[in-house]
């Protein structure tokens, strides 16, 4: 038996953009996100600025990071938009008002929500939080988000379709606090709509 300090067993990294009380925007990396249909569920620490913002304004952007931006993500990781820094974060985090600039990332206007997208991320989901559920004896929230619009870099979309090409697109994976990209494909699921036949390149 082992007792890992945390169970990050290989989850994608997403960057969440939310609106602060003063109209500026917060940018936060998380690695607890999963999708089902047109909904995305996020796991957020209860002291996070993102939770505070979503309670006041439910609009957000979920920008899915690729391996190429891992160093930007790591620059962002020790920053918080909460001022003053919550007691539970003071030993590790520092306040930063302009987290886009601090991480070297570029905000891009969204279409249907106020928070901006992250230009360097090839997959961006404009969304609205439709439910916040407390868990872990108050340590975290599960946030259910309705995806309103999906933006994808044309290079990762199969031409003439609405499908992301899994041979081209790769999410950044946070695996027990280490960053990874995807390994080469092993095969595809029986419901895949993007499987290539042997004759295809």
C-alpha positions in Angstrom: 0.0 0.0 0.0 1.2 3.6 -0.7 -0.2 7.0 0.3 0.5 9.5 -2.5 0.3 13.1 -1.2 -2.0 13.9 -4.2 -3.7 11.8 -6.9 -2.8 13.7 -10.1 -2.6 10.6 -12.2 -2.4 12.1 -15.6 -5.0 14.9 -16.3 -5.1 17.6 -18.9 -4.0 21.2 -18.0 -6.5 23.9 -18.7 -6.2 27.7 -18.2 -9.3 29.3 -16.8 -10.1 33.0 -17.5 -12.7 34.6 -15.2 -13.7 38.2 -14.5 -12.5 39.9 -11.3 -14.8 42.3 -9.3 -13.0 45.3 -10.8 -13.6 44.2 -14.4 -10.0 42.9 -14.9 -9.5 39.2 -15.7 -7.9 36.4 -13.7 -6.0 33.5 -15.4 -5.5 30.3 -13.5 -4.1 26.9 -14.4 -5.8 23.7 -13.2 -5.3 20.1 -13.8 -8.7 18.7 -12.7 -11.0 18.9 -15.7 -13.1 16.4 -17.6 -15.8 16.6 -20.2 -19.0 14.8 -20.8 -21.1 15.8 -23.9 -21.2 19.6 -24.0 -20.4 20.0 -20.3 -17.0 20.3 -18.6 -16.5 19.7 -14.9 -13.7 21.5 -13.1 -12.1 20.8 -9.7 -11.1 24.1 -7.9 -9.7 24.9 -4.5 -12.2 26.7 -2.3 -9.8 29.6 -1.6 -9.2 30.3 -5.3 -9.9 33.6 -7.0 -11.6 31.6 -9.7 -14.3 30.3 -7.4 -14.8 33.8 -6.0 -15.2 35.1 -9.5 -17.6 32.4 -10.7 -19.9 33.0 -7.8 -20.3 36.6 -8.8 -20.1 36.1 -12.6 -20.5 32.6 -14.1 -18.8 33.3 -17.5 -15.4 31.8 -18.2 -13.1 30.5 -20.8 -11.5 27.1 -20.6 -8.3 27.2 -22.8 -6.8 23.7 -23.2 -3.0 23.9 -23.0 -0.7 22.0 -25.3 2.8 20.7 -24.4 4.4 23.7 -26.2 3.1 26.1 -23.5 4.2 24.1 -20.4 6.8 26.7 -19.3 4.1 29.5 -19.5 1.8 27.3 -17.4 4.6 26.8 -14.8 5.2 30.5 -14.6 1.5 31.0 -13.9 1.3 28.2 -11.3 2.7 30.0 -8.2 0.6 33.1 -8.8 -2.8 34.0 -7.4 -5.3 36.7 -8.3 -6.5 36.8 -4.7 -5.4 39.9 -2.8 -4.7 39.5 0.0 -3.3 36.0 -0.5 -5.5 33.5 1.4 -3.8 32.1 4.5 -3.6 28.6 3.1 -1.7 29.9 0.1 0.8 32.3 1.6 3.7 29.9 2.0 3.7 29.0 -1.8 1.8 31.6 -3.8 2.2 35.3 -4.5 -0.4 37.9 -5.7 -0.2 39.0 -9.3 -2.7 41.4 -10.9 -1.7 40.8 -14.6 -1.3 37.1 -14.9 -1.4 37.1 -18.7 1.7 39.3 -18.8 3.5 37.4 -16.0 3.0 34.1 -17.8 3.9 35.6 -21.2 0.5 34.7 -22.7 -1.8 36.7 -24.9 -5.5 37.5 -24.3 -7.9 37.3 -27.2 -11.5 38.6 -27.2 -14.2 36.0 -26.8 -17.4 36.0 -28.8 -20.2 35.3 -26.3 -18.5 35.7 -22.8 -16.5 38.6 -21.4 -13.4 36.8 -20.2 -10.7 36.5 -22.9 -9.3 33.4 -24.5 -5.6 32.4 -24.4 -4.2 32.9 -27.9 -1.4 30.3 -27.4 -3.9 27.5 -26.7 -5.1 25.7 -29.8 -8.5 24.7 -28.2 -10.6 27.3 -26.3 -14.1 26.8 -24.8 -16.3 29.7 -24.0 -18.5 28.6 -21.2 -20.9 29.4 -18.3 -20.7 27.8 -14.8 -24.1 26.3 -14.1 -23.4 24.6 -10.8 -20.8 24.9 -7.9 -20.8 22.0 -5.5 -18.7 22.1 -2.3 -16.7 18.9 -1.5 -13.8 17.6 0.5 -15.1 19.1 3.8 -14.9 22.5 2.2 -11.5 22.2 0.6 -12.7 22.2 -3.0 -15.6 22.9 -5.4 -16.8 20.8 -8.4 -17.9 23.3 -11.0 -20.2 22.2 -13.9 -19.8 24.3 -17.0 -22.0 24.5 -20.1 -19.8 25.0 -23.2 -21.3 27.8 -25.4 -18.7 28.0 -28.2 -15.6 26.1 -29.2 -12.6 27.7 -30.9 -10.0 25.5 -32.5 -6.8 26.3 -34.4 -7.5 25.3 -38.0 -4.3 23.2 -37.9 -5.8 20.8 -35.4 -9.2 20.4 -37.2 -9.7 17.8 -39.9 -10.5 19.8 -43.1 -14.2 20.0 -44.0 -15.3 18.6 -40.6 -16.0 19.8 -37.0 -13.6 17.1 -35.7 -10.4 17.7 -33.8 -7.6 15.6 -35.4 -6.2 13.4 -32.6 -3.1 12.8 -34.7 -2.3 16.5 -34.6 -3.8 17.8 -31.4 -2.1 16.9 -28.1 -3.1 18.2 -24.6 -0.6 19.0 -21.9 -0.8 16.4 -19.2 0.0 17.0 -15.6 1.1 13.6 -14.3 2.0 13.5 -10.6 3.2 17.1 -10.8 5.3 16.6 -13.9 4.4 17.9 -17.4 4.0 15.5 -20.3 2.7 15.4 -23.8 0.9 12.4 -25.3 2.9 9.4 -26.4 2.4 8.1 -30.0 -1.1 6.7 -30.7 -1.6 3.0 -29.8 -5.0 2.6 -31.5 -8.5 4.1 -31.5 -11.8 3.4 -29.8 -14.6 1.6 -31.6 -16.7 4.9 -31.6 -14.0 7.0 -33.1 -15.2 9.3 -35.9 -11.6 10.2 -36.9 -9.9 6.9 -37.3 -7.6 6.6 -40.3 -7.6 3.6 -42.5 -4.2 2.0 -43.3 -4.2 3.6 -46.8 -4.4 7.1 -45.3 -1.2 9.1 -44.5 
